[in-house]
Amino acid sequence: MSFEVHSPIHHDSLADVLERILDKGIVIAGDVSVSLVGIELLTIRLRLLIATVDKAKELGITWWEGDPSYSGRAHALEAENAALLERLERLETALAAREDAA
């Protein structure tokens, strides 16, 4: 007499699991707090969303669209910042010269 056992376990490939996670989205949240003698010294809050761009937009999450670090504006902003720092330095030098003359 022989018995055949069928396992209900379904083995998905890594690609299948990733596709499912990205399609549905997954949120990981956690807080870490460091205290000494009842005084909170450090708090780290972690909020991680793993999803496709389409799913994130569907959820109303679009922070990367306005962040210059993720767009072509980053280089332009760096150049503008350098020009403003140079202008500020010239103004401070001129102001210091006026104060010395007075």
N, CA, C and O atoms as CSV, one atom per row, in Angstrom:
chain,resi,resn,atom,element,x,y,z
A,1,MET,N,N,0.845,-1.154,0.000
A,1,MET,CA,C,0.000,0.000,0.000
A,1,MET,C,C,0.900,1.230,0.000
A,1,MET,O,O,1.857,1.287,0.772
A,2,SER,N,N,0.612,2.218,-0.854
A,2,SER,CA,C,1.415,3.445,-0.878
A,2,SER,C,C,0.484,4.646,-0.851
A,2,SER,O,O,-0.622,4.637,-1.392
A,3,PHE,N,N,0.979,5.653,-0.210
A,3,PHE,CA,C,0.225,6.896,-0.106
A,3,PHE,C,C,1.002,8.003,-0.797
A,3,PHE,O,O,2.228,8.077,-0.707
A,4,GLU,N,N,0.291,8.831,-1.464
A,4,GLU,CA,C,0.921,9.980,-2.094
A,4,GLU,C,C,0.473,11.219,-1.343
A,4,GLU,O,O,-0.721,11.452,-1.155
A,5,VAL,N,N,1.438,12.004,-0.920
A,5,VAL,CA,C,1.124,13.208,-0.156
A,5,VAL,C,C,1.290,14.421,-1.069
A,5,VAL,O,O,2.330,14.603,-1.703
A,6,HIS,N,N,0.259,15.233,-1.121
A,6,HIS,CA,C,0.316,16.478,-1.890
A,6,HIS,C,C,0.407,17.637,-0.912
A,6,HIS,O,O,-0.441,17.797,-0.034
A,7,SER,N,N,1.410,18.414,-1.071
A,7,SER,CA,C,1.618,19.554,-0.181
A,7,SER,C,C,0.875,20.767,-0.714
A,7,SER,O,O,0.959,21.071,-1.904
A,8,PRO,N,N,0.146,21.466,0.155
A,8,PRO,CA,C,-0.552,22.667,-0.290
A,8,PRO,C,C,0.399,23.876,-0.421
A,8,PRO,O,O,-0.032,24.960,-0.813
A,9,ILE,N,N,1.671,23.691,-0.100
A,9,ILE,CA,C,2.631,24.782,-0.166
A,9,ILE,C,C,2.900,25.123,-1.625
A,9,ILE,O,O,3.187,24.247,-2.441
A,10,HIS,N,N,2.804,26.384,-1.930
A,10,HIS,CA,C,3.030,26.857,-3.289
A,10,HIS,C,C,4.364,27.600,-3.306
A,10,HIS,O,O,4.554,28.553,-2.550
A,11,HIS,N,N,5.265,27.179,-4.146
A,11,HIS,CA,C,6.588,27.796,-4.218
A,11,HIS,C,C,6.586,28.853,-5.318
A,11,HIS,O,O,6.477,28.539,-6.504
A,12,ASP,N,N,6.710,30.105,-4.902
A,12,ASP,CA,C,6.783,31.211,-5.854
A,12,ASP,C,C,8.241,31.570,-6.078
A,12,ASP,O,O,9.081,31.421,-5.191
A,13,SER,N,N,8.515,32.035,-7.260
A,13,SER,CA,C,9.865,32.510,-7.529
A,13,SER,C,C,10.025,33.899,-6.907
A,13,SER,O,O,9.039,34.555,-6.571
A,14,LEU,N,N,11.241,34.325,-6.763
A,14,LEU,CA,C,11.521,35.637,-6.206
A,14,LEU,C,C,10.865,36.728,-7.053
A,14,LEU,O,O,10.352,37.710,-6.515
A,15,ALA,N,N,10.881,36.558,-8.361
A,15,ALA,CA,C,10.254,37.533,-9.253
A,15,ALA,C,C,8.756,37.640,-8.997
A,15,ALA,O,O,8.196,38.735,-9.024
A,16,ASP,N,N,8.104,36.499,-8.750
A,16,ASP,CA,C,6.669,36.511,-8.460
A,16,ASP,C,C,6.378,37.245,-7.157
A,16,ASP,O,O,5.435,38.032,-7.078
A,17,VAL,N,N,7.185,36.985,-6.143
A,17,VAL,CA,C,6.995,37.630,-4.842
A,17,VAL,C,C,7.214,39.137,-4.966
A,17,VAL,O,O,6.425,39.924,-4.443
A,18,LEU,N,N,8.283,39.541,-5.658
A,18,LEU,CA,C,8.556,40.963,-5.845
A,18,LEU,C,C,7.441,41.643,-6.631
A,18,LEU,O,O,7.035,42.758,-6.302
A,19,GLU,N,N,6.953,40.983,-7.655
A,19,GLU,CA,C,5.859,41.555,-8.448
A,19,GLU,C,C,4.622,41.769,-7.581
A,19,GLU,O,O,3.963,42.804,-7.679
A,20,ARG,N,N,4.312,40.800,-6.741
A,20,ARG,CA,C,3.154,40.909,-5.862
A,20,ARG,C,C,3.340,42.046,-4.853
A,20,ARG,O,O,2.416,42.821,-4.608
A,21,ILE,N,N,4.546,42.143,-4.265
A,21,ILE,CA,C,4.824,43.208,-3.286
A,21,ILE,C,C,4.730,44.571,-3.947
A,21,ILE,O,O,4.106,45.482,-3.403
A,22,LEU,N,N,5.345,44.722,-5.119
A,22,LEU,CA,C,5.329,46.011,-5.793
A,22,LEU,C,C,3.931,46.388,-6.261
A,22,LEU,O,O,3.573,47.566,-6.264
A,23,ASP,N,N,3.147,45.406,-6.652
A,23,ASP,CA,C,1.786,45.668,-7.104
A,23,ASP,C,C,0.901,46.141,-5.963
A,23,ASP,O,O,0.129,47.086,-6.125
A,24,LYS,N,N,1.006,45.495,-4.821
A,24,LYS,CA,C,0.172,45.831,-3.667
A,24,LYS,C,C,0.797,46.926,-2.824
A,24,LYS,O,O,0.089,47.764,-2.266
A,25,GLY,N,N,2.123,46.925,-2.729
A,25,GLY,CA,C,2.830,47.856,-1.861
A,25,GLY,C,C,2.994,47.249,-0.483
A,25,GLY,O,O,2.178,46.442,-0.039
A,26,ILE,N,N,4.056,47.648,0.180
A,26,ILE,CA,C,4.302,47.176,1.539
A,26,ILE,C,C,4.871,48.349,2.336
A,26,ILE,O,O,5.701,49.107,1.835
A,27,VAL,N,N,4.424,48.487,3.557
A,27,VAL,CA,C,4.885,49.567,4.427
A,27,VAL,C,C,5.596,48.947,5.619
A,27,VAL,O,O,5.095,48.026,6.263
A,28,ILE,N,N,6.777,49.481,5.889
A,28,ILE,CA,C,7.535,49.058,7.065
A,28,ILE,C,C,7.714,50.297,7.918
A,28,ILE,O,O,8.232,51.306,7.439
A,29,ALA,N,N,7.300,50.241,9.161
A,29,ALA,CA,C,7.391,51.403,10.044
A,29,ALA,C,C,7.981,50.978,11.375
A,29,ALA,O,O,7.710,49.887,11.878
A,30,GLY,N,N,8.786,51.855,11.929
A,30,GLY,CA,C,9.364,51.545,13.229
A,30,GLY,C,C,9.975,52.776,13.864
A,30,GLY,O,O,10.364,53.716,13.170
A,31,ASP,N,N,10.057,52.770,15.173
A,31,ASP,CA,C,10.666,53.852,15.932
A,31,ASP,C,C,11.728,53.269,16.844
A,31,ASP,O,O,11.534,52.222,17.462
A,32,VAL,N,N,12.848,53.962,16.917
A,32,VAL,CA,C,13.919,53.584,17.838
A,32,VAL,C,C,14.176,54.790,18.721
A,32,VAL,O,O,14.375,55.900,18.227
A,33,SER,N,N,14.171,54.576,20.008
A,33,SER,CA,C,14.387,55.673,20.942
A,33,SER,C,C,15.508,55.296,21.896
A,33,SER,O,O,15.533,54.192,22.440
A,34,VAL,N,N,16.440,56.233,22.094
A,34,VAL,CA,C,17.550,56.015,23.026
A,34,VAL,C,C,17.379,56.992,24.177
A,34,VAL,O,O,17.329,58.205,23.971
A,35,SER,N,N,17.289,56.461,25.383
A,35,SER,CA,C,17.102,57.293,26.568
A,35,SER,C,C,18.157,56.953,27.612
A,35,SER,O,O,18.646,55.826,27.687
A,36,LEU,N,N,18.492,57.950,28.408
A,36,LEU,CA,C,19.434,57.772,29.502
A,36,LEU,C,C,18.839,58.441,30.723
A,36,LEU,O,O,18.591,59.647,30.715
A,37,VAL,N,N,18.610,57.681,31.756
A,37,VAL,CA,C,18.026,58.154,33.013
A,37,VAL,C,C,16.723,58.909,32.754
A,37,VAL,O,O,16.482,59.973,33.324
A,38,GLY,N,N,15.902,58.347,31.899
A,38,GLY,CA,C,14.600,58.932,31.615
A,38,GLY,C,C,14.623,60.123,30.676
A,38,GLY,O,O,13.572,60.704,30.404
A,39,ILE,N,N,15.789,60.504,30.173
A,39,ILE,CA,C,15.892,61.623,29.243
A,39,ILE,C,C,16.109,61.072,27.837
A,39,ILE,O,O,17.069,60.347,27.576
A,40,GLU,N,N,15.208,61.429,26.953
A,40,GLU,CA,C,15.310,60.934,25.578
A,40,GLU,C,C,16.444,61.668,24.869
A,40,GLU,O,O,16.435,62.893,24.752
A,41,LEU,N,N,17.415,60.897,24.402
A,41,LEU,CA,C,18.570,61.479,23.721
A,41,LEU,C,C,18.434,61.459,22.212
A,41,LEU,O,O,18.896,62.376,21.533
A,42,LEU,N,N,17.807,60.427,21.685
A,42,LEU,CA,C,17.742,60.255,20.240
A,42,LEU,C,C,16.501,59.465,19.880
A,42,LEU,O,O,16.174,58.469,20.526
A,43,THR,N,N,15.817,59.914,18.852
A,43,THR,CA,C,14.674,59.177,18.316
A,43,THR,C,C,14.853,59.066,16.808
A,43,THR,O,O,15.078,60.064,16.123
A,44,ILE,N,N,14.752,57.868,16.310
A,44,ILE,CA,C,14.832,57.623,14.873
A,44,ILE,C,C,13.503,57.026,14.441
A,44,ILE,O,O,13.065,56.004,14.970
A,45,ARG,N,N,12.871,57.675,13.479
A,45,ARG,CA,C,11.596,57.178,12.958
A,45,ARG,C,C,11.821,56.720,11.535
A,45,ARG,O,O,12.311,57.475,10.696
A,46,LEU,N,N,11.465,55.495,11.273
A,46,LEU,CA,C,11.658,54.919,9.948
A,46,LEU,C,C,10.303,54.594,9.350
A,46,LEU,O,O,9.506,53.867,9.942
A,47,ARG,N,N,10.052,55.134,8.185
A,47,ARG,CA,C,8.846,54.828,7.430
A,47,ARG,C,C,9.302,54.461,6.031
A,47,ARG,O,O,9.868,55.296,5.325
A,48,LEU,N,N,9.069,53.249,5.628
A,48,LEU,CA,C,9.537,52.762,4.342
A,48,LEU,C,C,8.360,52.200,3.562
A,48,LEU,O,O,7.632,51.335,4.048
A,49,LEU,N,N,8.184,52.704,2.346
A,49,LEU,CA,C,7.141,52.214,1.461
A,49,LEU,C,C,7.823,51.606,0.255
A,49,LEU,O,O,8.632,52.258,-0.404
A,50,ILE,N,N,7.500,50.366,-0.032
A,50,ILE,CA,C,8.038,49.698,-1.217
A,50,ILE,C,C,6.858,49.442,-2.144
A,50,ILE,O,O,5.947,48.677,-1.825
A,51,ALA,N,N,6.896,50.100,-3.301
A,51,ALA,CA,C,5.813,49.962,-4.267
A,51,ALA,C,C,6.295,50.476,-5.616
A,51,ALA,O,O,7.354,51.096,-5.711
A,52,THR,N,N,5.520,50.219,-6.646
A,52,THR,CA,C,5.842,50.778,-7.960
A,52,THR,C,C,5.500,52.265,-7.943
A,52,THR,O,O,4.768,52.730,-7.070
A,53,VAL,N,N,6.025,52.997,-8.897
A,53,VAL,CA,C,5.726,54.419,-9.003
A,53,VAL,C,C,4.233,54.617,-9.224
A,53,VAL,O,O,3.631,55.523,-8.648
A,54,ASP,N,N,3.641,53.782,-10.047
A,54,ASP,CA,C,2.206,53.897,-10.311
A,54,ASP,C,C,1.384,53.694,-9.041
A,54,ASP,O,O,0.429,54.428,-8.792
A,55,LYS,N,N,1.755,52.704,-8.246
A,55,LYS,CA,C,1.033,52.433,-7.001
A,55,LYS,C,C,1.223,53.585,-6.017
A,55,LYS,O,O,0.278,53.989,-5.340
A,56,ALA,N,N,2.454,54.117,-5.935
A,56,ALA,CA,C,2.719,55.241,-5.033
A,56,ALA,C,C,1.881,56.452,-5.447
A,56,ALA,O,O,1.298,57.123,-4.596
A,57,LYS,N,N,1.819,56.733,-6.750
A,57,LYS,CA,C,1.003,57.851,-7.224
A,57,LYS,C,C,-0.467,57.621,-6.914
A,57,LYS,O,O,-1.192,58.552,-6.561
A,58,GLU,N,N,-0.899,56.373,-7.048
A,58,GLU,CA,C,-2.288,56.023,-6.726
A,58,GLU,C,C,-2.586,56.310,-5.257
A,58,GLU,O,O,-3.704,56.687,-4.906
A,59,LEU,N,N,-1.573,56.129,-4.395
A,59,LEU,CA,C,-1.730,56.392,-2.966
A,59,LEU,C,C,-1.519,57.864,-2.626
A,59,LEU,O,O,-1.670,58.261,-1.470
A,60,GLY,N,N,-1.170,58.677,-3.623
A,60,GLY,CA,C,-0.970,60.105,-3.400
A,60,GLY,C,C,0.432,60.472,-2.949
A,60,GLY,O,O,0.643,61.559,-2.411
A,61,ILE,N,N,1.384,59.593,-3.157
A,61,ILE,CA,C,2.766,59.833,-2.754
A,61,ILE,C,C,3.560,60.211,-3.999
A,61,ILE,O,O,3.775,59.382,-4.884
A,62,THR,N,N,3.994,61.469,-4.062
A,62,THR,CA,C,4.731,61.962,-5.234
A,62,THR,C,C,5.871,62.882,-4.827
A,62,THR,O,O,6.203,63.801,-5.576
A,63,TRP,N,N,6.478,62.669,-3.676
A,63,TRP,CA,C,7.510,63.577,-3.159
A,63,TRP,C,C,8.688,63.727,-4.107
A,63,TRP,O,O,9.318,64.784,-4.120
A,64,TRP,N,N,9.009,62.722,-4.895
A,64,TRP,CA,C,10.175,62.788,-5.780
A,64,TRP,C,C,9.967,63.751,-6.945
A,64,TRP,O,O,10.937,64.205,-7.553
A,65,GLU,N,N,8.712,64.067,-7.260
A,65,GLU,CA,C,8.447,64.957,-8.371
A,65,GLU,C,C,8.887,66.392,-8.080
A,65,GLU,O,O,9.281,67.116,-8.994
A,66,GLY,N,N,8.823,66.804,-6.820
A,66,GLY,CA,C,9.212,68.160,-6.448
A,66,GLY,C,C,10.603,68.255,-5.854
A,66,GLY,O,O,11.065,69.359,-5.563
A,67,ASP,N,N,11.278,67.146,-5.667
A,67,ASP,CA,C,12.613,67.138,-5.063
A,67,ASP,C,C,13.655,67.368,-6.147
A,67,ASP,O,O,13.779,66.553,-7.061
A,68,PRO,N,N,14.418,68.477,-6.063
A,68,PRO,CA,C,15.387,68.769,-7.116
A,68,PRO,C,C,16.507,67.737,-7.224
A,68,PRO,O,O,17.147,67.630,-8.270
A,69,SER,N,N,16.747,66.988,-6.171
A,69,SER,CA,C,17.787,65.956,-6.215
A,69,SER,C,C,17.450,64.837,-7.189
A,69,SER,O,O,18.341,64.146,-7.682
A,70,TYR,N,N,16.165,64.662,-7.464
A,70,TYR,CA,C,15.728,63.587,-8.355
A,70,TYR,C,C,15.310,64.094,-9.722
A,70,TYR,O,O,14.716,63.359,-10.510
A,71,SER,N,N,15.621,65.351,-10.002
A,71,SER,CA,C,15.269,65.904,-11.309
A,71,SER,C,C,16.498,66.553,-11.917
A,71,SER,O,O,17.564,66.572,-11.302
A,72,GLY,N,N,16.358,67.075,-13.101
A,72,GLY,CA,C,17.462,67.721,-13.793
A,72,GLY,C,C,17.811,69.082,-13.218
A,72,GLY,O,O,18.793,69.690,-13.642
A,73,ARG,N,N,17.031,69.578,-12.261
A,73,ARG,CA,C,17.262,70.891,-11.687
A,73,ARG,C,C,18.385,70.907,-10.665
A,73,ARG,O,O,18.818,71.985,-10.257
A,74,ALA,N,N,18.866,69.759,-10.243
A,74,ALA,CA,C,19.878,69.723,-9.180
A,74,ALA,C,C,21.134,70.485,-9.573
A,74,ALA,O,O,21.662,71.251,-8.767
A,75,HIS,N,N,21.626,70.292,-10.796
A,75,HIS,CA,C,22.841,70.978,-11.236
A,75,HIS,C,C,22.605,72.481,-11.335
A,75,HIS,O,O,23.466,73.269,-10.946
A,76,ALA,N,N,21.455,72.882,-11.848
A,76,ALA,CA,C,21.129,74.307,-11.967
A,76,ALA,C,C,21.051,74.959,-10.596
A,76,ALA,O,O,21.502,76.091,-10.424
A,77,LEU,N,N,20.487,74.261,-9.622
A,77,LEU,CA,C,20.393,74.802,-8.266
A,77,LEU,C,C,21.771,74.932,-7.620
A,77,LEU,O,O,22.012,75.881,-6.873
A,78,GLU,N,N,22.667,74.004,-7.893
A,78,GLU,CA,C,24.023,74.099,-7.364
A,78,GLU,C,C,24.731,75.322,-7.931
A,78,GLU,O,O,25.423,76.029,-7.197
A,79,ALA,N,N,24.568,75.582,-9.225
A,79,ALA,CA,C,25.190,76.749,-9.850
A,79,ALA,C,C,24.594,78.039,-9.284
A,79,ALA,O,O,25.323,78.995,-9.023
A,80,GLU,N,N,23.291,78.068,-9.098
A,80,GLU,CA,C,22.631,79.246,-8.525
A,80,GLU,C,C,23.104,79.482,-7.094
A,80,GLU,O,O,23.333,80.623,-6.691
A,81,ASN,N,N,23.250,78.409,-6.333
A,81,ASN,CA,C,23.720,78.506,-4.955
A,81,ASN,C,C,25.145,79.057,-4.905
A,81,ASN,O,O,25.451,79.899,-4.061
A,82,ALA,N,N,26.017,78.592,-5.798
A,82,ALA,CA,C,27.394,79.078,-5.843
A,82,ALA,C,C,27.420,80.566,-6.185
A,82,ALA,O,O,28.191,81.320,-5.591
A,83,ALA,N,N,26.583,80.999,-7.139
A,83,ALA,CA,C,26.522,82.415,-7.513
A,83,ALA,C,C,26.033,83.267,-6.344
A,83,ALA,O,O,26.555,84.357,-6.107
A,84,LEU,N,N,25.034,82.774,-5.616
A,84,LEU,CA,C,24.523,83.515,-4.464
A,84,LEU,C,C,25.559,83.606,-3.346
A,84,LEU,O,O,25.680,84.645,-2.695
A,85,LEU,N,N,26.303,82.533,-3.121
A,85,LEU,CA,C,27.354,82.569,-2.102
A,85,LEU,C,C,28.446,83.567,-2.479
A,85,LEU,O,O,28.962,84.276,-1.615
A,86,GLU,N,N,28.798,83.627,-3.760
A,86,GLU,CA,C,29.803,84.583,-4.229
A,86,GLU,C,C,29.300,86.016,-4.041
A,86,GLU,O,O,30.047,86.890,-3.602
A,87,ARG,N,N,28.036,86.247,-4.376
A,87,ARG,CA,C,27.449,87.582,-4.206
A,87,ARG,C,C,27.422,87.977,-2.733
A,87,ARG,O,O,27.739,89.116,-2.392
A,88,LEU,N,N,27.048,87.053,-1.866
A,88,LEU,CA,C,27.013,87.319,-0.434
A,88,LEU,C,C,28.402,87.677,0.083
A,88,LEU,O,O,28.549,88.597,0.888
A,89,GLU,N,N,29.411,86.957,-0.374
A,89,GLU,CA,C,30.781,87.238,0.050
A,89,GLU,C,C,31.211,88.645,-0.381
A,89,GLU,O,O,31.849,89.361,0.391
A,90,ARG,N,N,30.862,89.044,-1.610
A,90,ARG,CA,C,31.201,90.397,-2.085
A,90,ARG,C,C,30.490,91.456,-1.256
A,90,ARG,O,O,31.088,92.472,-0.903
A,91,LEU,N,N,29.212,91.228,-0.942
A,91,LEU,CA,C,28.462,92.183,-0.132
A,91,LEU,C,C,29.049,92.312,1.274
A,91,LEU,O,O,29.167,93.416,1.805
A,92,GLU,N,N,29.411,91.185,1.867
A,92,GLU,CA,C,30.002,91.220,3.209
A,92,GLU,C,C,31.354,91.930,3.198
A,92,GLU,O,O,31.682,92.655,4.137
A,93,THR,N,N,32.142,91.725,2.135
A,93,THR,CA,C,33.438,92.399,2.006
A,93,THR,C,C,33.236,93.908,1.864
A,93,THR,O,O,33.944,94.692,2.496
A,94,ALA,N,N,32.263,94.320,1.027
A,94,ALA,CA,C,31.979,95.745,0.843
A,94,ALA,C,C,31.481,96.377,2.140
A,94,ALA,O,O,31.860,97.501,2.468
A,95,LEU,N,N,30.639,95.664,2.871
A,95,LEU,CA,C,30.115,96.169,4.139
A,95,LEU,C,C,31.238,96.320,5.162
A,95,LEU,O,O,31.290,97.311,5.891
A,96,ALA,N,N,32.132,95.342,5.215
A,96,ALA,CA,C,33.255,95.414,6.158
A,96,ALA,C,C,34.173,96.586,5.804
A,96,ALA,O,O,34.694,97.256,6.695
A,97,ALA,N,N,34.373,96.835,4.500
A,97,ALA,CA,C,35.201,97.965,4.075
A,97,ALA,C,C,34.565,99.297,4.470
A,97,ALA,O,O,35.267,100.222,4.878
A,98,ARG,N,N,33.244,99.399,4.350
A,98,ARG,CA,C,32.550,100.626,4.760
A,98,ARG,C,C,32.668,100.861,6.263
A,98,ARG,O,O,32.870,101.989,6.713
A,99,GLU,N,N,32.539,99.767,7.042
A,99,GLU,CA,C,32.643,99.895,8.496
A,99,GLU,C,C,34.041,100.306,8.909
A,99,GLU,O,O,34.207,101.072,9.859
A,100,ASP,N,N,35.053,99.806,8.206
A,100,ASP,CA,C,36.448,100.162,8.512
A,100,ASP,C,C,36.713,101.631,8.166
A,100,ASP,O,O,37.476,102.300,8.862
A,101,ALA,N,N,36.091,102.134,7.100
A,101,ALA,CA,C,36.292,103.516,6.668
A,101,ALA,C,C,35.603,104.509,7.601
A,101,ALA,O,O,36.017,105.663,7.715
A,102,ALA,N,N,34.559,104.049,8.255
A,102,ALA,CA,C,33.780,104.947,9.126
A,102,ALA,C,C,34.409,105.178,10.458
A,102,ALA,O,O,33.860,105.910,11.282
